[in-house]
Amino acid sequence: MGVDVPVAPLPERVRPRPLPELHGHGPHLRPRDPASRADAEAWLRGLTDPATS
């Protein structure tokens, strides 16, 4: 601790790839339909998905 050690450069295969250019207007979302079973199921999937918790 307290000693500055030079860091070796990352090899070319480990460097992150550049992000692709985005074109267009993105996703088109429709308003939520409170009476729609599909909308309720999609909301519940998003709520219970362990990857987003």
Secondary structure, 3 states (H helix, E strand, C coil): CCCCCCCCCCCCCCCCCCCCCCCCCCCCCCCCCCCCHHHHHHHHHHHHCHHHC
